[in-house]
């Protein structure tokens, strides 16, 4: 049996990297669903966040699930080219426990946060960040102290590398401008239309048209015809019964009724004429008793106005409606609507004479 002994330096060069890789393995999957976080199976997480389009205000979120035992839990975080936050909260009640801000422009190194846990519980680590430019952002999280790998208890995502991570940084499906407006995608080039493609399209369209016409014809139902009446025979009219002839007694009764109606009508007319006569007499007496309120112009009276210069105005009172003195003026209103104004200073005499 041949034994080969390797130098200690060679053994250390091969064995130590393997042990370190087994202890500090990196979770490759990055789940964006809070209900299905990525299980943490090592004490270190390395992740990356792809840049978004210019003006896209959204942030990228990654969720990880791990366990903490009673004692002090240490979480060391380091990021590059990322603006955002790293939060730790409970998995069942979603109670926040820790929060650390990430800044892309800061040159600070690793940041360590400590949590004291009283009982064993499942925790969720959320990375919520975005890159300020078109370069990719990276982050690294190391656990220590009372850290324990995820052993089950809540549904989690599969621990495998996603297609998007292996394919490189993927951009959002909808591109946005700097103000948040959607950028239209360039139109896809269509193959040139030839005569053969046209004939194929026409041949495919004809069967479709035929089926549509058949469906329409089947949908149109014929109108139902009215059935003939059951009794189509000509019905004979009913016989008319002759009225009985009037007797002499009936004729006498009708004549007596007519004479009585005529007498009552004459009596009503006489009563009505008497009432009309009495009403006319009473109205005449009332008109005679009431004095006449209408002004009756004096027959033959004249309005005479003589001026100092010898002019004379002589008008019959039957043509004058009103004579009024207003502000040193004699105003004569005629029935024709004409108005005459004569200053009193020029009037020598005014009188109404027969």
C-alpha positions as CSV (number, residue, x, y, z in Angstrom):
1,X,0.0,0.0,0.0
2,X,1.4,3.3,-1.1
3,X,0.7,6.4,1.0
4,X,1.2,9.8,-0.3
5,X,1.8,12.6,2.1
6,X,1.1,16.2,1.0
7,X,2.8,19.2,2.6
8,X,0.6,21.1,5.1
9,X,0.7,24.2,2.9
10,X,-0.8,22.4,0.0
11,X,-3.5,20.9,2.1
12,X,-4.4,24.3,3.5
13,X,-4.5,25.8,0.0
14,X,-7.1,23.2,-1.1
15,X,-9.1,22.5,2.0
16,X,-9.7,26.0,3.4
17,X,-11.4,27.5,0.3
18,X,-13.8,24.5,0.2
19,X,-14.7,24.9,3.9
20,X,-15.2,28.7,3.5
21,X,-17.4,28.1,0.5
22,X,-19.5,25.6,2.4
23,X,-19.8,27.9,5.4
24,X,-20.4,31.2,3.7
25,X,-22.4,30.0,0.7
26,X,-24.4,32.6,-1.1
27,X,-28.2,32.4,-1.8
28,X,-28.6,32.9,-5.6
29,X,-32.4,33.3,-5.8
30,X,-33.9,36.8,-5.2
31,X,-37.6,36.7,-4.5
32,X,-39.7,39.8,-5.1
33,X,-42.8,38.3,-3.3
34,X,-43.3,39.0,0.4
35,X,-45.5,35.9,0.8
36,X,-42.8,33.7,-0.8
37,X,-39.4,34.9,0.5
38,X,-36.1,33.3,-0.4
39,X,-34.8,31.0,2.3
40,X,-31.4,31.8,3.7
41,X,-29.3,28.7,3.9
42,X,-25.9,30.3,4.7
43,X,-24.7,33.2,6.8
44,X,-24.1,35.5,3.9
45,X,-26.3,36.9,1.1
46,X,-25.0,38.6,-2.1
47,X,-27.5,40.3,-4.3
48,X,-27.7,42.7,-7.2
49,X,-30.3,45.1,-8.5
50,X,-30.5,46.0,-12.2
51,X,-31.0,49.6,-13.2
52,X,-34.4,50.8,-14.4
53,X,-35.2,53.2,-17.3
54,X,-34.7,56.9,-16.9
55,X,-37.6,58.5,-15.0
56,X,-39.0,55.2,-13.7
57,X,-39.9,55.9,-10.0
58,X,-40.2,52.3,-8.9
59,X,-37.9,50.5,-6.6
60,X,-36.7,46.8,-6.6
61,X,-37.6,44.7,-3.5
62,X,-36.0,41.4,-2.4
63,X,-37.3,39.3,0.5
64,X,-35.3,36.7,2.5
65,X,-36.4,34.4,5.3
66,X,-34.1,33.2,8.1
67,X,-34.4,32.2,11.8
68,X,-33.0,33.8,15.0
69,X,-32.4,32.0,18.3
70,X,-32.5,33.6,21.7
71,X,-29.6,36.0,22.1
72,X,-28.0,38.8,20.2
73,X,-28.4,38.7,16.4
74,X,-25.8,40.6,14.4
75,X,-26.5,41.8,10.8
76,X,-23.7,43.4,8.8
77,X,-24.8,45.2,5.6
78,X,-22.7,46.7,2.8
79,X,-24.0,48.1,-0.5
80,X,-22.6,49.8,-3.6
81,X,-24.5,52.2,-6.0
82,X,-27.9,51.8,-4.3
83,X,-30.3,54.2,-2.7
84,X,-32.9,52.6,-0.4
85,X,-33.5,50.7,2.9
86,X,-32.8,47.3,4.5
87,X,-35.5,46.3,7.0
88,X,-35.9,43.3,9.3
89,X,-39.3,42.3,10.7
90,X,-41.1,39.3,12.0
91,X,-42.5,36.8,9.5
92,X,-45.8,36.1,11.2
93,X,-46.9,39.5,12.7
94,X,-44.8,41.7,10.4
95,X,-43.5,43.7,13.3
96,X,-40.6,45.9,12.3
97,X,-37.3,45.3,14.3
98,X,-34.6,47.2,12.4
99,X,-34.1,49.6,9.6
100,X,-30.9,50.7,7.8
101,X,-30.7,53.3,5.0
102,X,-28.5,52.9,1.9
103,X,-26.9,55.7,0.1
104,X,-25.1,55.4,-3.3
105,X,-22.9,58.5,-2.8
106,X,-21.6,57.6,0.7
107,X,-18.2,56.1,1.0
108,X,-19.0,54.4,4.4
109,X,-18.0,50.8,4.9
110,X,-20.0,48.0,6.5
111,X,-22.8,48.8,8.9
112,X,-23.6,46.3,11.7
113,X,-26.9,46.2,13.6
114,X,-27.6,44.1,16.7
115,X,-31.0,42.6,17.7
116,X,-31.8,40.9,21.0
117,X,-34.2,38.0,20.6
118,X,-36.0,36.3,23.6
119,X,-37.3,33.3,21.7
120,X,-36.6,31.4,18.5
121,X,-38.6,33.0,15.6
122,X,-38.6,33.4,11.8
123,X,-37.5,36.8,10.5
124,X,-37.8,38.5,7.1
125,X,-35.1,40.7,5.6
126,X,-36.3,43.1,3.0
127,X,-34.0,45.0,0.6
128,X,-35.8,47.9,-1.0
129,X,-33.6,50.0,-3.3
130,X,-32.8,51.3,-6.8
131,X,-29.7,52.5,-8.7
132,X,-29.3,56.3,-9.3
133,X,-27.8,55.7,-12.7
134,X,-27.5,53.1,-15.5
135,X,-25.0,50.9,-13.6
136,X,-25.9,47.8,-11.6
137,X,-26.1,48.0,-7.8
138,X,-24.9,45.3,-5.4
139,X,-25.4,44.5,-1.7
140,X,-24.0,42.0,0.7
141,X,-25.5,40.9,4.1
142,X,-23.7,38.8,6.7
143,X,-25.3,37.2,9.7
144,X,-23.7,36.4,13.0
145,X,-24.5,35.8,16.7
146,X,-27.8,34.0,17.3
147,X,-28.4,33.5,13.5
148,X,-29.8,30.2,12.3
149,X,-30.5,29.1,8.7
150,X,-34.1,28.7,7.6
151,X,-35.5,25.3,8.5
152,X,-39.2,25.7,7.5
153,X,-42.4,27.1,9.0
154,X,-43.6,29.4,6.3
155,X,-43.9,29.0,2.5
156,X,-40.8,30.2,0.6
157,X,-39.6,30.4,-2.9
158,X,-37.4,27.8,-4.6
159,X,-33.7,28.3,-3.8
160,X,-32.4,28.4,-7.3
161,X,-31.0,31.0,-9.6
162,X,-33.8,32.7,-11.6
163,X,-33.7,33.1,-15.4
164,X,-33.6,36.9,-15.1
165,X,-30.4,36.7,-12.9
166,X,-28.6,34.4,-15.3
167,X,-29.6,36.4,-18.3
168,X,-28.2,39.6,-16.9
169,X,-29.9,42.9,-15.8
170,X,-33.3,43.1,-17.4
171,X,-35.1,46.3,-18.0
172,X,-38.8,47.0,-17.3
173,X,-41.4,45.9,-19.8
174,X,-42.7,49.5,-20.1
175,X,-40.2,52.2,-20.8
176,X,-40.8,55.6,-19.1
177,X,-39.5,59.1,-19.8
178,X,-38.0,61.5,-17.3
179,X,-41.4,62.8,-16.3
180,X,-43.0,59.3,-16.0
181,X,-44.7,59.1,-19.4
182,X,-44.7,55.8,-21.2
183,X,-42.3,55.6,-24.2
184,X,-43.9,54.0,-27.2
185,X,-42.0,50.9,-28.4
186,X,-40.8,50.9,-32.0
187,X,-43.2,49.2,-34.4
188,X,-42.2,45.7,-35.4
189,X,-41.3,45.3,-39.1
190,X,-43.9,43.3,-41.0
191,X,-42.9,41.0,-43.8
192,X,-43.7,42.3,-47.3
193,X,-47.1,41.3,-48.7
194,X,-46.9,39.3,-51.9
195,X,-49.5,37.9,-54.3
196,X,-49.2,34.4,-52.7
197,X,-50.0,35.7,-49.2
198,X,-53.0,37.7,-50.6
199,X,-54.4,34.6,-52.2
200,X,-53.9,32.6,-49.0
201,X,-55.7,35.3,-47.0
202,X,-58.6,35.4,-49.4
203,X,-59.0,31.6,-49.3
204,X,-59.0,31.7,-45.5
205,X,-61.5,34.5,-45.4
206,X,-64.0,32.8,-47.8
207,X,-64.8,29.9,-45.5
208,X,-65.3,32.2,-42.6
209,X,-67.8,34.4,-44.7
210,X,-69.7,31.2,-45.7
211,X,-70.0,30.1,-42.1
212,X,-71.2,33.5,-41.0
213,X,-73.8,33.5,-43.8
214,X,-75.0,30.0,-42.8
215,X,-75.3,31.1,-39.2
216,X,-77.3,34.2,-40.1
217,X,-79.7,32.2,-42.3
218,X,-80.2,29.6,-39.5
219,X,-80.8,32.4,-37.0
220,X,-83.6,33.9,-39.2
221,X,-86.7,31.9,-38.4
222,X,-89.7,31.7,-40.7
223,X,-92.8,33.6,-39.7
224,X,-95.6,31.3,-38.3
225,X,-98.8,31.4,-40.4
226,X,-102.1,32.0,-38.6
227,X,-104.4,28.9,-38.6
228,X,-107.8,29.1,-40.2
229,X,-110.8,29.5,-37.9
230,X,-112.5,26.4,-36.8
231,X,-116.0,27.4,-37.8
232,X,-115.6,28.6,-41.4
233,X,-119.3,28.2,-42.4
234,X,-121.5,31.2,-43.0
235,X,-123.5,31.9,-40.0
236,X,-127.2,32.8,-40.5
237,X,-128.4,36.1,-39.0
238,X,-130.7,35.9,-36.1
239,X,-134.4,36.5,-36.8
240,X,-135.7,40.0,-35.9
241,X,-138.7,40.0,-33.7
242,X,-141.5,42.4,-34.8
243,X,-142.5,45.0,-32.3
244,X,-146.0,44.7,-30.9
245,X,-148.6,47.2,-32.3
246,X,-149.7,50.0,-30.0
247,X,-153.2,49.8,-28.7
248,X,-155.7,52.7,-28.2
249,X,-155.1,52.9,-24.5
250,X,-151.4,53.4,-25.0
251,X,-152.0,56.2,-27.5
252,X,-154.4,57.9,-25.1
253,X,-151.8,57.7,-22.3
254,X,-149.1,59.3,-24.5
255,X,-151.4,62.2,-25.6
256,X,-152.3,63.0,-22.0
257,X,-148.6,63.0,-21.0
258,X,-147.8,65.4,-23.8
259,X,-150.6,67.8,-22.9
260,X,-149.4,67.8,-19.3
261,X,-145.8,68.6,-20.3
262,X,-147.1,71.5,-22.5
263,X,-149.1,73.0,-19.6
264,X,-146.1,72.9,-17.2
265,X,-143.8,74.6,-19.8
266,X,-146.4,77.4,-20.3
267,X,-146.6,77.9,-16.5
268,X,-142.8,78.1,-16.2
269,X,-142.7,80.7,-19.1
270,X,-145.3,82.9,-17.4
271,X,-143.4,82.7,-14.1
272,X,-140.2,83.6,-15.9
273,X,-141.7,86.6,-17.7
274,X,-143.2,87.9,-14.4
275,X,-139.8,87.7,-12.7
276,X,-138.1,89.5,-15.6
277,X,-140.7,92.3,-15.5
278,X,-140.2,92.8,-11.8
279,X,-136.4,92.8,-12.2
280,X,-136.7,95.4,-15.0
281,X,-139.0,97.7,-12.9
282,X,-136.7,97.5,-9.9
283,X,-133.7,98.4,-12.0
284,X,-135.6,101.4,-13.4
285,X,-136.5,102.6,-10.0
286,X,-132.8,102.3,-8.8
287,X,-131.6,104.3,-11.8
288,X,-134.2,106.9,-11.1
289,X,-133.3,107.1,-7.4
290,X,-129.5,107.4,-8.0
291,X,-128.3,111.0,-9.0
292,X,-126.4,111.3,-12.2
293,X,-122.7,111.6,-11.5
294,X,-121.7,112.5,-15.0
295,X,-120.9,116.2,-15.6
296,X,-123.3,117.7,-18.1
297,X,-121.8,120.7,-19.9
298,X,-123.8,123.9,-19.7
299,X,-125.6,124.3,-23.0
300,X,-124.6,127.6,-24.6
301,X,-121.9,128.5,-22.1
302,X,-118.6,130.0,-23.5
303,X,-115.1,130.5,-22.0
304,X,-114.1,134.0,-22.6
305,X,-110.5,135.2,-22.0
306,X,-109.6,138.8,-22.9
307,X,-105.9,139.9,-23.0
308,X,-104.5,143.3,-22.3
309,X,-103.5,143.8,-25.9
310,X,-107.2,143.4,-27.0
311,X,-107.1,139.8,-28.1
312,X,-110.2,137.7,-27.2
313,X,-110.5,133.9,-26.8
314,X,-114.1,132.6,-27.0
315,X,-114.6,128.9,-26.9
316,X,-117.8,126.9,-26.2
317,X,-117.6,125.0,-23.0
318,X,-118.8,121.9,-24.9
319,X,-115.3,121.8,-26.5
320,X,-113.4,122.4,-23.2
321,X,-112.5,119.5,-20.9
322,X,-110.7,121.4,-18.1
323,X,-109.5,124.9,-17.1
324,X,-106.7,125.0,-14.5
325,X,-104.5,127.8,-13.1
326,X,-100.9,126.4,-12.5
327,X,-98.0,128.6,-11.6
328,X,-99.3,131.8,-13.0
329,X,-100.5,130.2,-16.2
330,X,-104.1,129.5,-17.3
331,X,-104.1,126.0,-18.8
332,X,-107.0,125.1,-21.1
333,X,-107.3,121.5,-22.0
334,X,-109.6,120.9,-25.0
335,X,-111.5,117.6,-25.7
336,X,-109.4,117.2,-28.8
337,X,-106.3,116.8,-26.7
338,X,-104.9,120.2,-27.5
339,X,-103.5,122.2,-24.5
340,X,-103.4,126.0,-24.5
341,X,-101.3,128.0,-21.9
342,X,-101.9,131.7,-21.4
343,X,-99.9,133.8,-18.9
344,X,-102.0,135.5,-16.3
345,X,-100.0,138.7,-16.5
346,X,-101.4,139.3,-20.0
347,X,-105.0,138.4,-19.1
348,X,-107.4,141.3,-18.4
349,X,-110.5,139.3,-17.9
350,X,-111.6,135.6,-17.8
351,X,-115.2,134.5,-17.5
352,X,-117.7,131.8,-18.4
353,X,-120.8,133.4,-19.9
354,X,-123.9,132.0,-21.6
